[in-house]
Amino acid sequence: MSEKTSQEEALRLAALIAHQLKSPVGAAGSLLKTLLGEYVGHLNPQQKDLLDRADKRLQEAAKSVSRMLAIAQSDKIESDAGAISEVVSIVRSTQLSFSEDASARNISVILDITVEPAHVRVSESALSEALNAIVHNAFKYTPNNGQIKFTVKYLAEEDAIFISIADSGIGVSEEFREKIFEPFFRSDAAQKTTLPGVGLGLTFAKSLVERAGGRIWVDKSESGGADFCVVLPRVSSSDLPGKTVKPDKERRRVVIIGGVAAGPKIASKIIRVKPRTDVTVIEKGEFLSYAGCGLPYYISGVVKEQKELLSTPLGVVRDPIFFQNVKSIKVMNRTEAMEIDRSGKRVRIKNLVSGQDTWIPYDKLAIATGATPVVPTVPGVHLKNIFTLHGVRDAEGVKAHVSRMKARDVVLIGGGLISVEMTEALVACGCRVTIVEMFNQILGILDWEMSALLTNYMESKGVRVMTGTRPSSFLGTEFVEGVVTDKGILPADMVVLCVGVRPNVDLARNAGLEIGSTGAIRVDDHMCTSDPDIYAAGDCVENMDIVTGMPCYVPLGSTANKQGRVAAVNMCDGDDVFPGVVGSTICKVFNYCVARVGLTETWARKSGCDIVTVLTGAPDREQFMPQAQNIMLKLVVDRKTRKLLGVQALGPGQSDKRVDVAAVAITAGMTVDQIANLDLCYAPPYSLAMDNLITGVNIAKNKLAGYFESVTPMEVYEKMRNKDNFMLLDLSSPQEYANTRLPGSTLIPLGALRGRLNELPRDKEIITLCTNSIRGYEAALKLKAVGFTKVRVMDGGLIMWPYEKIHGMK
């Protein structure tokens, strides 16, 4: 049997074994990570040490499997006379891929390059794998605190490129220097170690080098270890016309800065589109990918274990090993990107464990640096037990303090999405919760009356809401004990800062990339920045508001994932577009679903729109169904174009699907006339015959036609406060009126209205209402038909009244 036949059979065997081992080794690694993360219980030091050792062994096995697959696959690549690669860039990339290992083991890596560029006639992917095999061998046998030296130089007498990889390891004795390239051969020195190996890497390297017309040998390095030398015929510059050079575009180097949502999405999509792309993700934190929106539910206990936030739908933890084994993506977590050198197309990174700085080259770069919680600059803000909620570690801190230290008085600074979502979790843990909001309402994504309705509901659940209130300092010596506000001192065992986020743009700004008017990175509809080779996605970029056409900043995980996908496609030479956002937002507050899309009334008026608004409340399905629950809707419609501009919804009913339909309608630029005739699904368990949204747009049509003359609850309240001369006419039934009514209102049931017209004044304004103002509208039409001229309907009725009501007979 020839040497070549023996090598081919060995490689086929390697491929077979690797395919069989890859899945179980990866699964075992994920299980060990779960145990080491103490997701299933606390570990004592001895248990942790044993699991750590087992984990290291499995990681070695996983690397061996990956090497066997890569070697076997690369050996199938036929030598292509037109394939030319640049040696120095491959050497630098290979050195960088081992930088994390070098840093962890304090191995000094030296580059001695005296020729650049250096072209040879071999495919980039094959040469990369050959050098990788040699370097892997060098790192395996080099001890901690050792040295590895890369040398690239030109041999004029041979017109060739010389590559040397010398280490300070165990070396190869002279008698074994030829055998070292045979399949599965291990020298005596290697056999005395416990280090695992594939046994085919050097075999493959020799096969490739000789196939390319070069030669390879091993010698003794200056430091006593092994020195692997490769000589390959040089390709002269005259032989490098554009039509001859065939760069491997799929092997382009993509670096992604940032994880959580956009970064992993970009990486995963790139690998799906161009599987052979060299993708590296740089993540400052420990966790690469997790469900940030699930943090409040982890604190409350709805999500039982931390790993559920870090796992795929099949329960596999999305850690660096998962991304490496399953998606072939290199992850460098606990590593910070310090600087982008656009002219050199490289990123300076710092290992936060070792402190070592290195440069990583890129062909395409993606910035997904996300956002940072805003921390108010007030005295005492750095006391212990003052948290933000912007990551798994934050959630762990809050949860641990609530459950173990029994925090009872909790103050939430800010009334945004995170704050209102957190209240349920904290109340469920037995905390007394106070929200402190500097503006006159919580949830600025809603209009005032919708926010007030939510505030009333939250207060009914025991949450104290203090709007128009500013914190001035935090009291305490080591731990926070109180919050000083302009309305007094609030006791506090724990404080959570929920005052919003700001985009992380320092890296981009320092690199000279354009920053938008919102303070986030400006990108085009392809998610490309002002540099054609740099893309950005997620909470660090500004969006375009589809309704107004103006820049906006709406940091949401759903948006980050969509942007990441678009960026990835375009980084792979595709042509995908992200058109912008309509601000679709939803959250759960106790049993209320709170949702919004498009423009609020406030923003529509600020944008110069002439609008009509609608308030309407009704069950989410037929009222005779036991699951029926109310939905309170507010619609904003453009008077001139008749387009729907925005919808807000809250209540225990299913608001999400109504707002989703509205999101489609707003994105498509649909008018209320078009929406009114949408063929939506109907069955009593799921909806009304006239869906809530369709009822809302029909009311808008009536208003635009002049049939429905309305007055808002806020305007009615002002009339009551000013003691204006008007009549508040309630058309409810006597039982409804006895249960709930407005102060100063007069009851005349709708069925009795025609016989009691003489009780109504013709010289002053009459405002009609009922539970949801449907009967109020019918009454207004009847009164106008018999000559009453000053009649208007209170929008939304009692359901949408955000002020105090009278309950029961008093």
SEKOLZA-635968 format. One line per 10 residues: number of its first residue (from 1); their letters; for each residue x, y, z of C-alpha. Coordinates in steps of 0.02 Angstrom, whole numbers. Example, Ala and Ser with C-alpha at 12.3 -4.5 7.8 and 13.67 -1.06 7.14 Angstrom:
SEKOLZA-635968
1) AS) 615/-225/390  684/-53/357 $
***
This chain:
SEKOLZA-635968
1) MSEKTSQEEA) 0/0/0  70/171/-49  97/311/77  -35/416/-13  -166/277/-3  -130/255/182  -156/441/211  -321/443/115  -389/296/214  -338/377/377 $
11) LRLAALIAHQ) -428/536/330  -586/442/282  -581/354/449  -559/521/537  -712/592/452  -818/442/500  -763/448/683  -785/636/693  -963/634/627  -1008/499/754 $
21) LKSPVGAAGS) -930/592/901  -979/772/866  -1158/764/930  -1131/665/1092  -975/765/1137  -1068/930/1110  -1218/871/1211  -1109/811/1354  -1019/978/1355  -1183/1073/1371 $
31) LLKTLLGEYV) -1239/961/1514  -1076/991/1606  -1094/1179/1582  -1267/1168/1658  -1197/1079/1811  -1050/1198/1827  -1167/1347/1817  -1254/1277/1972  -1420/1287/1881  -1474/1123/1964 $
41) GHLNPQQKDL) -1401/1151/2135  -1251/1212/2234  -1084/1122/2211  -954/1093/2345  -771/1130/2299  -728/947/2268  -877/921/2152  -838/1080/2058  -655/1030/2036  -703/859/1966 $
51) LDRADKRLQE) -830/937/1847  -704/1069/1794  -579/933/1749  -711/835/1656  -763/993/1564  -584/1028/1509  -569/850/1443  -730/867/1346  -673/1032/1274  -515/946/1215 $
61) AAKSVSRMLA) -621/808/1139  -733/937/1053  -580/1023/980  -512/857/920  -676/815/835  -679/986/751  -500/963/692  -537/792/618  -687/861/523  -590/1011/461 $
71) IAQSDKIESD) -440/908/408  -544/776/320  -648/908/231  -500/1014/179  -406/866/109  -546/840/-16  -512/1011/-92  -433/983/-261  -278/1082/-304  -334/1228/-412 $
81) AGAISEVVSI) -207/1306/-528  -299/1471/-510  -310/1467/-321  -190/1592/-243  -180/1639/-61  -84/1769/38  23/1685/171  46/1829/294  -140/1863/317  -169/1676/348 $
91) VRSTQLSFSE) -26/1670/474  -95/1821/566  -271/1748/567  -204/1580/630  -105/1665/767  -258/1765/819  -368/1610/829  -251/1542/965  -233/1709/1057  -359/1663/1192 $
101) DASARNISVI) -266/1501/1230  -100/1594/1230  -167/1725/1351  -241/1596/1469  -75/1500/1477  40/1651/1470  122/1589/1312  222/1722/1221  181/1731/1035  309/1815/922 $
111) LDITVEPAHV) 285/1864/740  440/1886/633  379/1936/459  501/2009/335  399/1991/176  223/2054/144  122/2015/44  178/1837/8  73/1742/-119  77/1554/-148 $
121) RVSESALSEA) -21/1442/-266  -137/1350/-147  -314/1381/-90  -333/1492/63  -445/1367/154  -324/1222/131  -169/1322/182  -264/1390/332  -306/1215/392  -127/1153/363 $
131) LNAIVHNAFK) -52/1294/466  -188/1272/595  -138/1090/616  45/1136/644  4/1278/765  -117/1166/859  23/1041/882  140/1179/943  16/1245/1071  -23/1069/1131 $
141) YTPNNGQIKF) 156/1030/1180  214/1205/1234  208/1225/1423  131/1371/1515  243/1527/1509  325/1457/1351  351/1534/1180  292/1509/1001  372/1603/857  299/1627/682 $
151) TVKYLAEEDA) 423/1670/545  383/1716/365  522/1766/246  572/1760/63  703/1635/1  781/1721/-148  885/1571/-202  727/1465/-220  605/1606/-260  497/1534/-122 $
161) IFISIADSGI) 408/1582/38  477/1509/199  358/1483/347  419/1427/518  320/1386/675  442/1358/819  393/1315/997  476/1285/1165  390/1119/1195  449/939/1207 $
171) GVSEEFREKI) 526/939/1033  547/794/912  705/688/923  802/668/762  757/484/741  571/524/732  574/680/622  520/586/466  393/475/553  307/622/637 $
181) FEPFFRSDAA) 209/652/476  141/475/468  -43/446/514  -74/423/701  114/419/743  163/484/916  343/503/970  406/433/1134  403/606/1212  224/634/1155 $
191) QKTTLPGVGL) 168/465/1221  234/508/1393  112/654/1402  -75/637/1433  -116/761/1296  -245/699/1169  -222/722/983  -304/684/816  -150/603/741  -189/665/566 $
201) GLTFAKSLVE) -152/851/569  32/840/521  -9/704/393  -130/821/310  -9/968/318  127/869/229  5/806/98  -53/981/56  119/1061/53  190/928/-63 $
211) RAGGRIWVDK) 35/937/-174  69/1124/-192  248/1089/-248  328/1130/-81  414/1037/58  394/1022/247  509/960/385  534/974/572  692/1030/659  747/1083/832 $
221) SESGGADFCV) 697/1259/881  815/1384/963  719/1359/1127  737/1170/1120  563/1128/1056  502/1085/882  523/1198/730  407/1152/587  468/1228/423  370/1247/262 $
231) VLPRVSSSDL) 433/1307/94  309/1348/-45  345/1417/-219  309/1602/-227  183/1678/-348  262/1836/-419  166/1998/-435  169/1982/-624  69/1821/-607  -68/1908/-506 $
241) PGKTVKPDKE) -188/1980/-637  -364/2003/-569  -435/1868/-681  -312/1739/-615  -330/1770/-428  -479/1679/-357  -505/1741/-180  -616/1632/-75  -757/1752/-29  -838/1627/85 $
251) RRRVVIIGGV) -680/1626/192  -693/1811/226  -662/1864/404  -813/1936/494  -796/2010/667  -951/2050/770  -938/2161/923  -1076/2122/1048  -1192/1981/1095  -1365/1954/1173 $
261) AAGPKIASKI) -1484/1983/1025  -1414/2066/868  -1237/1996/877  -1281/1811/886  -1418/1836/755  -1292/1912/634  -1167/1773/667  -1294/1633/648  -1369/1702/488  -1198/1729/408 $
271) IRVKPRTDVT) -1153/1547/441  -1317/1492/362  -1290/1599/207  -1100/1574/190  -1055/1421/295  -868/1438/270  -857/1617/333  -735/1645/477  -850/1724/607  -787/1788/775 $
281) VIEKGEFLSY) -900/1867/907  -822/1982/1037  -927/1995/1195  -879/2098/1347  -990/2001/1466  -992/1820/1520  -1154/1772/1432  -1164/1784/1244  -1348/1757/1211  -1496/1765/1329 $
291) AGCGLPYYIS) -1678/1820/1334  -1662/1991/1416  -1849/2022/1410  -1874/1870/1521  -1777/1940/1669  -1930/2005/1766  -2010/1834/1751  -1853/1750/1815  -1857/1864/1968  -2041/1825/2000 $
301) GVVKEQKELL) -2012/1638/1984  -2118/1612/1827  -1954/1563/1743  -1885/1437/1866  -1703/1422/1817  -1577/1543/1746  -1527/1421/1610  -1700/1437/1532  -1654/1616/1484  -1493/1553/1405 $
311) STPLGVVRDP) -1560/1402/1312  -1630/1359/1142  -1810/1296/1130  -1738/1120/1144  -1651/1162/1309  -1471/1176/1246  -1376/1316/1334  -1319/1449/1208  -1142/1466/1276  -979/1487/1178 $
321) IFFQNVKSIK) -961/1298/1160  -1135/1287/1084  -1094/1422/956  -927/1342/916  -989/1162/900  -1161/1188/827  -1137/1346/724  -948/1350/693  -939/1525/768  -792/1576/874 $
331) VMNRTEAMEI) -845/1669/1031  -725/1773/1135  -824/1817/1290  -754/1921/1433  -664/2014/1295  -687/2199/1261  -668/2287/1094  -561/2439/1131  -530/2519/962  -578/2504/779 $
341) DRSGKRVRIK) -439/2540/654  -541/2569/495  -392/2600/381  -306/2441/439  -473/2346/450  -437/2277/622  -506/2287/799  -402/2302/957  -470/2186/1090  -430/2162/1274 $
351) NLVSGQDTWI) -449/1999/1368  -534/2053/1529  -467/1901/1622  -283/1915/1575  -278/2099/1527  -188/2057/1363  -217/2168/1211  -216/2099/1033  -277/2152/861  -402/2051/761 $
361) PYDKLAIATG) -420/2084/573  -585/2090/480  -653/2099/305  -826/2146/368  -866/2213/541  -1032/2220/634  -1063/2329/786  -1196/2264/905  -1142/2350/1065  -1319/2376/1128 $
371) ATPVVPTVPG) -1365/2502/1260  -1319/2543/1440  -1439/2583/1583  -1444/2766/1630  -1383/2791/1809  -1436/2958/1883  -1296/3063/1956  -1368/3088/2129  -1280/3064/2297  -1280/2886/2362 $
381) VHLKNIFTLH) -1319/2804/2195  -1175/2681/2219  -1237/2612/2385  -1262/2425/2394  -1436/2357/2354  -1459/2485/2215  -1476/2387/2054  -1509/2409/1869  -1592/2270/1770  -1485/2249/1616 $
391) GVRDAEGVKA) -1423/2072/1614  -1427/1902/1696  -1309/1955/1837  -1421/2104/1879  -1572/1990/1888  -1477/1869/2000  -1435/2012/2118  -1614/2072/2129  -1682/1897/2149  -1556/1849/2282 $
401) HVSRMKARDV) -1588/2007/2382  -1775/1987/2375  -1777/1802/2417  -1632/1784/2540  -1618/1953/2623  -1805/1980/2627  -1813/2156/2554  -1985/2227/2592  -1982/2410/2540  -1928/2424/2358 $
411) VLIGGGLISV) -1920/2586/2261  -1915/2586/2071  -1839/2745/2000  -1925/2779/1834  -2091/2723/1764  -2042/2645/1598  -2067/2470/1529  -1944/2382/1643  -2015/2467/1796  -2198/2422/1766 $
421) EMTEALVACG) -2151/2244/1717  -2047/2226/1876  -2190/2274/1991  -2280/2108/1972  -2121/2010/2009  -2084/2112/2165  -2263/2110/2231  -2265/1921/2205  -2111/1912/2318  -2204/2006/2455 $
431) CRVTIVEMFN) -2124/2177/2428  -2204/2346/2457  -2169/2433/2291  -2160/2619/2252  -2129/2691/2078  -2048/2864/2074  -2071/2950/1905  -2013/3128/1869  -2140/3157/1730  -2328/3171/1754 $
441) QILGILDWEM) -2362/2993/1699  -2286/2820/1692  -2255/2732/1525  -2219/2876/1408  -2260/2765/1260  -2444/2794/1304  -2551/2950/1307  -2594/3022/1477  -2768/2949/1498  -2711/2774/1451 $
451) SALLTNYMES) -2567/2788/1572  -2686/2850/1707  -2799/2699/1681  -2647/2586/1702  -2594/2682/1858  -2766/2657/1936  -2753/2471/1902  -2577/2456/1974  -2628/2549/2131  -2772/2427/2152 $
461) KGVRVMTGTR) -2637/2292/2158  -2545/2381/2300  -2414/2476/2199  -2386/2657/2248  -2359/2769/2097  -2282/2941/2127  -2278/3043/1967  -2203/3217/1954  -2076/3163/2086  -1887/3179/2078 $
471) PSSFLGTEFV) -1760/3081/2182  -1623/3194/2252  -1517/3069/2349  -1506/2895/2423  -1485/2871/2610  -1375/2742/2695  -1197/2704/2746  -1158/2540/2657  -1330/2480/2605  -1470/2592/2542 $
481) EGVVTDKGIL) -1597/2634/2676  -1705/2768/2596  -1738/2879/2446  -1749/3067/2468  -1873/3148/2346  -1948/3320/2326  -2104/3248/2407  -2024/3168/2558  -1915/3021/2610  -1962/2844/2557 $
491) PADMVVLCVG) -1898/2694/2656  -1804/2571/2545  -1719/2404/2573  -1684/2397/2388  -1688/2516/2240  -1698/2470/2056  -1648/2605/1931  -1764/2600/1781  -1736/2771/1704  -1702/2709/1528 $
501) VRPNVDLARN) -1551/2663/1422  -1433/2754/1307  -1350/2677/1153  -1169/2619/1170  -1087/2719/1031  -916/2768/1101  -826/2636/999  -914/2689/840  -894/2875/874  -707/2857/910 $
511) AGLEIGSTGA) -689/2764/745  -765/2911/654  -931/2829/610  -1081/2942/589  -1194/2962/741  -1377/3007/710  -1484/3143/787  -1552/3021/916  -1377/2988/984  -1371/2814/909 $
521) IRVDDHMCTS) -1269/2751/761  -1341/2806/595  -1367/2664/471  -1452/2650/302  -1593/2528/261  -1461/2393/233  -1397/2419/411  -1234/2487/341  -1146/2628/433  -1052/2772/353 $
531) DPDIYAAGDC) -911/2645/320  -961/2520/183  -872/2377/272  -950/2409/443  -1130/2366/487  -1227/2395/648  -1386/2326/724  -1483/2320/886  -1499/2443/1029  -1347/2543/973 $
541) VENMDIVTGM) -1426/2603/810  -1562/2727/770  -1714/2677/671  -1827/2762/546  -2007/2791/599  -2112/2723/456  -2258/2839/499  -2163/3004/509  -2009/2962/406  -1903/3035/547 $
551) PCYVPLGSTA) -1761/2955/646  -1812/2874/809  -1736/2768/946  -1839/2615/995  -1726/2484/1077  -1816/2316/1073  -1756/2136/1061  -1876/2098/918  -1807/2242/816  -1628/2190/854 $
561) NKQGRVAAVN) -1658/2015/787  -1736/2079/625  -1598/2206/599  -1466/2074/633  -1538/1962/499  -1539/2102/370  -1361/2154/414  -1300/1974/397  -1378/1951/225  -1299/2111/161 $
571) MCDGDDVFPG) -1130/2069/238  -1138/1912/131  -1162/2016/-28  -1352/2000/-22  -1481/2137/-43  -1602/2143/103  -1688/2296/176  -1747/2346/348  -1883/2476/315  -1898/2547/490 $
581) VVGSTICKVF) -2014/2528/638  -2188/2577/693  -2145/2564/877  -2240/2404/917  -2221/2378/1104  -2307/2263/1227  -2287/2215/1410  -2378/2121/1546  -2426/2215/1704  -2507/2094/1826 $
591) NYCVARVGLT) -2658/2032/1726  -2660/2181/1607  -2593/2171/1431  -2522/2343/1386  -2480/2374/1203  -2450/2515/1082  -2404/2541/899  -2377/2696/792  -2400/2874/851  -2481/2928/1013 $
601) ETWARKSGCD) -2593/3081/1009  -2454/3182/1090  -2325/3137/957  -2448/3153/814  -2488/3331/864  -2302/3371/889  -2273/3304/714  -2400/3427/646  -2537/3302/605  -2721/3353/604 $
611) IVTVLTGAPD) -2796/3204/694  -2954/3123/758  -2944/3013/914  -3057/2872/971  -3079/2792/1141  -3175/2630/1150  -3192/2488/1273  -3271/2317/1247  -3245/2132/1284  -3113/2041/1181 $
621) REQFMPQAQN) -3240/1906/1131  -3427/1881/1144  -3485/1933/1317  -3577/1768/1343  -3411/1673/1338  -3340/1644/1513  -3164/1697/1459  -3221/1869/1398  -3114/2013/1464  -3117/2199/1426 $
631) IMLKLVVDRK) -2998/2289/1308  -2978/2478/1315  -2922/2551/1148  -2865/2721/1089  -2847/2756/903  -2760/2902/818  -2816/2939/639  -2756/3069/514  -2904/3179/469  -2844/3220/294 $
641) TRKLLGVQAL) -2778/3052/232  -2894/2946/342  -2744/2834/381  -2727/2747/546  -2576/2824/635  -2575/2738/803  -2662/2620/924  -2645/2598/1112  -2725/2456/1208  -2735/2395/1387 $
651) GPGQSDKRVD) -2840/2282/1493  -2856/2099/1542  -2919/2051/1369  -2813/1996/1222  -2746/2160/1158  -2595/2088/1070  -2681/2026/913  -2776/2190/892  -2615/2289/902  -2527/2167/785 $
661) VAAVAITAGM) -2664/2193/655  -2645/2380/681  -2456/2366/656  -2484/2284/486  -2614/2414/439  -2503/2561/489  -2352/2488/400  -2457/2465/242  -2527/2642/255  -2707/2580/264 $
671) TVDQIANLDL) -2853/2697/291  -2992/2671/417  -3107/2628/270  -2993/2485/218  -2969/2421/395  -3157/2424/429  -3182/2290/297  -3037/2175/342  -3093/1994/340  -3034/1950/515 $
681) CYAPPYSLAM) -3072/1784/598  -3230/1772/701  -3292/1643/825  -3368/1681/996  -3222/1606/1094  -3097/1717/1003  -3174/1883/955  -3328/1989/930  -3424/1984/767  -3362/2162/744 $
691) DNLITGVNIA) -3184/2153/810  -3129/2284/937  -3012/2365/811  -3145/2370/676  -3267/2449/799  -3134/2580/836  -3106/2626/654  -3294/2632/624  -3308/2759/765  -3168/2856/680 $
701) KNKLAGYFES) -3265/2851/516  -3420/2918/605  -3318/3058/680  -3240/3103/512  -3415/3105/435  -3481/3219/574  -3604/3092/645  -3511/3067/807  -3474/3228/900  -3371/3184/1051 $
711) VTPMEVYEKM) -3286/3254/1205  -3141/3169/1293  -3147/3113/1475  -3012/3243/1514  -3120/3382/1442  -3269/3321/1543  -3164/3319/1701  -3107/3497/1669  -3289/3551/1647  -3330/3469/1813 $
721) RNKDNFMLLD) -3184/3555/1900  -3232/3723/1825  -3416/3694/1871  -3471/3728/1693  -3658/3730/1659  -3688/3563/1571  -3783/3401/1597  -3695/3234/1612  -3825/3108/1551  -3795/2923/1590 $
731) LSSPQEYANT) -3895/2802/1480  -3848/2644/1578  -3969/2527/1662  -4019/2565/1843  -3914/2418/1906  -3759/2475/1811  -3784/2651/1875  -3801/2588/2053  -3637/2492/2035  -3530/2627/1952 $
741) RLPGSTLIPL) -3565/2807/1902  -3485/2977/1886  -3516/3113/2016  -3650/3236/1961  -3719/3125/1824  -3905/3100/1789  -3977/2929/1749  -4105/2905/1611  -4096/2728/1539  -4092/2728/1350 $
751) GALRGRLNEL) -4259/2636/1339  -4343/2774/1440  -4263/2920/1350  -4402/2958/1224  -4533/2971/1362  -4426/3085/1472  -4366/3215/1345  -4455/3350/1444  -4329/3324/1585  -4184/3377/1475 $
761) PRDKEIITLC) -4127/3558/1457  -4122/3629/1280  -4020/3781/1327  -3861/3697/1388  -3740/3564/1332  -3784/3382/1360  -3644/3253/1368  -3704/3073/1350  -3617/2916/1411  -3641/2738/1471 $
771) TNSIRGYEAA) -3522/2596/1510  -3436/2608/1340  -3538/2753/1263  -3624/2647/1129  -3792/2690/1208  -3726/2866/1233  -3699/2879/1044  -3873/2813/1007  -3948/2936/1131  -3853/3082/1052 $
781) LKLKAVGFTK) -3923/3037/880  -4100/3029/950  -4083/3195/1040  -4016/3281/884  -4159/3208/783  -4287/3296/897  -4201/3465/899  -4067/3459/1034  -3918/3551/961  -3790/3548/1101 $
791) VRVMDGGLIM) -3760/3361/1119  -3593/3270/1124  -3540/3094/1173  -3406/3059/1303  -3273/2954/1216  -3253/2778/1285  -3383/2793/1422  -3356/2740/1602  -3230/2606/1551  -3110/2740/1488 $
801) WPYEKIHGMK) -3137/2864/1633  -2966/2884/1715  -3026/2980/1868  -3120/2937/2026  -3289/2852/2009  -3429/2820/2132  -3454/2635/2170  -3613/2570/2250  -3758/2669/2325  -3701/2802/2449 $
***
